[in-house]
Amino acid sequence: MINSTAKPDSVEMVKNRFGFFEMKHKPDEKTLENYYAHKYYQESLGYYDKEYTPEEIQYFLNKIEQRFKVIQSHFAEEPQQTRKLLDVGCGEGWTLQYFKKQSWQVLGLDYSESGCKGHNPDCLDDLMIGNIYANLDRLAEQDELFDCIWLDNVLEHVIDPYALVEQCRKLVHSSGMLVIEVPNDFSPSQERLYKEGYISRQFWVQTPDHISYFNRDGLINLCSEAGWRDVLIMADYWIDFDLFNPNSNYVENPSIGKASHYARVKIENLLHDISPEKTNRLYEVLAEMGLGRQIIGFFKPA
């Protein structure tokens, strides 16, 4: 087990009251806003300038479809109507594009339009650019309500995750849903890898990008206190398992990272082609074991 205080890569981490790790000394909001608006998207420090292969694009869409099937089943017994999606931190716009094709009304919030402009430019009219918190406040003041709020790899970046999920509660219909995806960090597989020397560093600690480091129970505890009830918790692909094999250990040998990535894409697409529903069930069990590189939580208002 990891102690309640750790110092991976000289960054002091503490376990909070919800049960997940976070940076002890966090950056201020202005520093983060400048970083994401002017560096992460504009200076190619992130991945938003990449060109993707057809297989990678299909992988993105398959993962969205798997989540969409859970959302569909949630609304299955309700009257048919046009539904509204709010994608907080919409990035390259893949989710906006997918939901639009399912005849949903969509709105994406982000600090920059750069990612969406590069990959899904026909979604540019569906964006609100600027400070995400200010735009969430603006939507709340306008009494906007959504059927689904989507937080895909956003919560680990913000200074106060609790405030964000609490704010989302004000913007969703009483029968709506919140979908959160975050990295699964300090997991049993990562602990074993580090303890037994397969990896020389806690690679998942990435500052200033990641401020919080979630696990399944910690995410549930956070959302529960903010007024949400968990409906389903899934994991995602077990790419950390590659690190037990020196021939695929991309942490110690970054030059083979692409090979692990493309293997994941191919395996994920295979699983989806067999059955997206069974893939979801597989990942639900993996989440119960604390494994998988990502955590995907589906929540309803409590």
Order of alpha helices (4+ residues) and beta strands (2+ residues): beta-beta-beta-alpha-alpha-beta-alpha-beta-alpha-beta-alpha-beta-alpha-beta-alpha-beta-alpha-beta-alpha-alpha-beta
